[in-house]
Amino acid sequence: MTDRTPAGTASQDDARALLDSLPDTLPRDEILAINSGSKSDIHTERTYDYNGWSFTLPPGVFKPGDTSRIVHDRLLDGTIPVKGRSYAAMGVGLGVEAVIAGGLGAREIYAVDVHPDSVATAAAHYERIVGDRPDTVFRPLVSNLFEEFPDSARLDVVTFNPPAVSARTSDDPTVVRNVCVGAEIVLRFFDQIVTRDLLAPDGEIHLVVSNTAELKRIVGHGVDAGFRPVVLHRQTWEGDNCQAYLFKLIRHDAA
């Protein structure tokens, strides 16, 4: 099931009310059931199709799932606006977000991942599908969150579907990197973007988090860091209690 919520701004009281309305993190056994068998093929070469594009995934590169497609669909339909803007696709994986942004005319695209093979894969798909665009600068970047970003970077739009699942779903470090690092990666994401002042004055963060993660803690940290969240999209699935949210977060002074 999908809920679509009109975009808007939120006061501090609204933000606290939103926090109170969010579901608690699911019990560990439910999280493990939802993720059972996931990513078992991650060490093989796979393919992925989206919007008429075909992508090849080398071993170790994350294959998008349902929450990733929330971001892809909202980029494609303009809910997340990138035309003429500086955009960072965090955890870019095979590069779908970068390809969409290039096709829609983003001014600048940072295709960012901690995994070098993912950045190389995203760059290859971007070159094949989008190619050179005179008004778009494509910047593939191997980086642990924002650590390798230039000090001059000022981002209008950032998307992030973090591997924030709160229970360890596998002992495979590749699966952990892609799925279940935990909430701390998102807390560092907020802290770095604030400390380094990487967001433009009217910049937007679009963050996907579900209640398989510490949802309230993550969004609460964003509020404490000076951002105001609005729910743009809520997704549920038959057969389990997972709820995924796409949040738009803007700085409090911008709101």
matplotlib code that plots the C-alpha trace (Angstrom):
import matplotlib.pyplot as plt

x = [0.0, 1.2, 0.4, 1.3, 1.5, 1.7, 5.0, 5.3, 7.2, 7.1, 7.4, 9.2, 5.9, 4.9, 8.2, 7.7, 4.2, 5.5, 8.1, 5.4, 3.3, 6.1, 6.0, 8.4, 11.2, 10.0, 11.1, 14.3, 12.5, 10.2, 13.2, 15.0, 11.9, 11.5, 15.1, 15.4, 17.4, 17.9, 21.1, 22.1, 23.1, 25.2, 28.4, 27.2, 26.7, 23.1, 20.9, 18.4, 15.8, 14.1, 12.2, 13.3, 17.0, 19.0, 21.8, 24.5, 25.6, 29.1, 29.5, 29.3, 27.2, 23.8, 20.7, 17.9, 15.0, 11.6, 12.8, 15.4, 12.5, 10.7, 13.6, 13.9, 10.1, 10.1, 13.1, 11.5, 8.1, 9.6, 8.6, 12.4, 13.3, 16.8, 16.7, 19.3, 20.4, 23.4, 22.5, 24.2, 23.1, 24.5, 25.1, 24.6, 25.1, 24.6, 23.7, 20.0, 19.6, 22.5, 21.0, 17.6, 19.2, 21.3, 18.3, 16.3, 19.1, 20.7, 23.4, 25.9, 25.7, 27.8, 27.5, 28.8, 29.5, 31.9, 32.4, 34.8, 33.3, 29.8, 31.1, 32.8, 29.6, 27.5, 29.9, 29.8, 26.0, 25.8, 28.2, 26.3, 22.8, 23.2, 26.6, 28.0, 25.6, 26.7, 24.9, 25.6, 28.8, 29.0, 31.2, 31.7, 33.2, 34.4, 33.6, 32.5, 29.5, 30.8, 34.4, 35.8, 33.6, 35.4, 34.9, 33.4, 30.5, 27.0, 24.2, 20.7, 19.4, 20.6, 19.0, 19.9, 18.5, 20.8, 21.7, 20.2, 18.4, 18.9, 19.4, 22.4, 20.8, 24.0, 27.6, 28.7, 30.4, 29.1, 25.5, 26.2, 27.6, 24.5, 21.8, 22.4, 25.1, 22.5, 21.3, 24.8, 25.5, 22.5, 23.5, 26.9, 25.3, 23.4, 26.3, 28.7, 26.3, 25.8, 29.4, 30.7, 27.8, 27.3, 23.7, 22.7, 20.4, 17.3, 18.7, 16.7, 17.5, 15.3, 15.8, 14.2, 13.9, 11.6, 10.7, 13.2, 15.6, 15.6, 13.2, 12.3, 16.0, 17.1, 14.5, 14.8, 18.5, 17.8, 15.4, 18.0, 20.5, 18.3, 16.1, 12.4, 10.9, 7.9, 6.6, 6.4, 5.6, 4.7, 4.9, 3.5, 3.5, 1.0, 2.2, 4.4, 4.4, 7.1, 6.4, 8.9, 8.9, 10.4, 11.1, 11.9, 14.1, 14.9, 16.9, 15.0, 16.1, 14.9, 11.6]
y = [0.0, 3.5, 6.8, 10.0, 13.1, 16.6, 18.4, 21.2, 22.6, 21.6, 23.7, 22.3, 21.3, 19.6, 17.7, 16.4, 15.4, 13.5, 11.8, 10.7, 9.3, 7.1, 3.3, 1.6, -0.5, -4.0, -6.9, -8.6, -11.8, -9.9, -8.0, -11.2, -12.7, -9.7, -10.0, -13.8, -15.0, -11.4, -10.7, -14.3, -13.8, -10.6, -12.4, -13.2, -11.2, -10.1, -7.8, -5.2, -3.5, -0.1, 2.4, 0.5, 0.6, -2.6, -2.6, -5.3, -5.7, -7.2, -9.2, -7.1, -4.3, -3.8, -4.7, -2.2, -3.4, -2.0, 0.9, 1.9, 2.0, 4.6, 7.0, 6.1, 6.6, 9.9, 11.2, 10.1, 11.7, 15.0, 14.7, 15.0, 17.9, 17.7, 19.7, 22.5, 21.5, 20.1, 16.5, 13.9, 10.2, 8.7, 5.0, 5.1, 1.4, 0.5, 4.1, 4.3, 7.6, 9.2, 8.0, 9.5, 12.8, 13.0, 12.5, 15.1, 17.7, 18.0, 20.6, 18.5, 14.9, 13.3, 9.5, 8.5, 5.1, 3.7, 0.7, 1.4, -1.2, 0.4, 3.8, 2.3, 0.5, 3.6, 5.6, 3.0, 2.9, 6.7, 6.9, 4.3, 5.5, 9.3, 10.2, 13.7, 16.5, 20.1, 21.4, 18.5, 17.7, 14.1, 13.4, 9.7, 9.7, 6.9, 8.3, 7.2, 9.4, 13.0, 12.5, 12.9, 15.8, 19.0, 21.8, 23.9, 21.5, 23.0, 20.5, 21.4, 17.8, 14.7, 11.3, 8.5, 5.0, 3.9, 0.4, 1.1, -2.2, -2.5, -6.3, -8.1, -10.1, -11.9, -12.5, -11.6, -8.2, -7.4, -7.9, -5.9, -3.0, -3.0, -3.7, -3.6, -1.1, 0.3, 3.8, 5.2, 5.6, 8.0, 9.9, 10.5, 11.5, 14.3, 15.3, 15.6, 17.5, 20.1, 20.3, 20.8, 23.0, 21.0, 21.8, 24.9, 27.4, 26.0, 22.4, 19.3, 15.9, 13.0, 10.0, 6.6, 4.8, 2.0, 0.5, -2.3, 0.5, 2.7, 5.0, 7.4, 7.7, 8.5, 11.1, 12.6, 13.1, 14.9, 17.2, 17.8, 18.6, 21.4, 19.8, 19.7, 16.5, 16.0, 12.6, 12.6, 8.9, 5.9, 2.4, -0.8, -4.4, -7.2, -10.0, -8.1, -5.1, -3.1, 0.6, 2.6, 6.4, 8.9, 12.0, 15.4, 17.3, 21.0, 23.2, 24.9, 28.4, 27.6, 26.4]
z = [0.0, -0.8, 0.9, -0.7, 1.4, 0.0, 0.4, 2.8, 5.7, 9.4, 12.6, 15.6, 17.1, 13.9, 13.9, 17.4, 16.6, 13.5, 15.7, 18.1, 15.2, 13.8, 14.5, 16.9, 15.5, 14.7, 16.9, 15.9, 14.8, 12.4, 11.0, 10.3, 8.7, 6.4, 5.4, 5.3, 2.3, 1.1, -0.9, -1.0, -4.6, -4.0, -4.9, -8.4, -11.5, -11.9, -14.0, -13.0, -15.2, -14.5, -16.8, -19.9, -18.9, -18.3, -15.7, -15.1, -11.5, -10.8, -7.6, -4.5, -6.1, -4.4, -6.3, -5.7, -3.7, -2.8, -0.7, -3.4, -5.9, -3.8, -4.4, -8.1, -8.7, -6.9, -8.8, -12.1, -11.4, -10.2, -6.5, -5.8, -8.2, -9.6, -12.9, -12.8, -9.3, -7.6, -6.6, -4.5, -4.7, -1.5, -1.7, -5.4, -6.0, -9.7, -10.6, -11.2, -9.4, -11.3, -14.6, -13.8, -12.6, -15.8, -18.0, -16.2, -16.5, -13.1, -13.1, -11.1, -10.0, -7.2, -7.6, -4.2, -2.6, -0.1, -2.4, -5.3, -7.6, -7.2, -8.1, -11.2, -12.1, -11.7, -13.8, -16.6, -16.6, -16.6, -19.6, -21.5, -20.9, -20.4, -21.8, -22.0, -21.3, -21.9, -18.8, -16.4, -14.6, -13.5, -10.4, -9.4, -5.9, -3.6, -0.2, 3.3, 3.4, 2.8, 3.9, 0.4, -0.8, -1.7, 0.8, -2.0, -2.5, -1.9, -2.5, -3.5, -3.2, -1.4, -1.5, 0.8, 1.4, 4.2, 5.2, 8.6, 9.5, 13.2, 13.4, 11.9, 9.1, 8.0, 8.9, 5.4, 5.5, 2.0, 3.1, 6.3, 4.3, 2.0, 4.6, 8.3, 9.4, 11.8, 12.8, 13.3, 9.6, 9.4, 12.5, 11.0, 7.7, 9.5, 11.6, 8.6, 6.4, 9.2, 10.4, 6.9, 5.8, 2.6, 2.0, 0.1, 1.9, 0.2, 0.0, 0.6, 2.0, 0.9, 3.2, 3.1, 6.4, 7.6, 10.9, 10.4, 11.6, 14.6, 12.8, 15.7, 16.8, 13.2, 12.5, 16.0, 15.4, 12.2, 14.1, 16.8, 14.0, 12.8, 10.1, 9.8, 8.3, 6.2, 5.0, 1.2, 0.9, 3.1, 1.8, 3.3, 2.1, 2.5, 4.8, 7.2, 9.4, 7.6, 7.0, 4.9, 4.8, 2.4, 4.4, 3.0, 5.4, 5.1, 7.4, 10.2, 9.1, 5.5, 6.8]

ax = plt.figure().add_subplot(projection="3d")
ax.plot(x, y, z, "-o")
ax.set_aspect("equal")
plt.show()
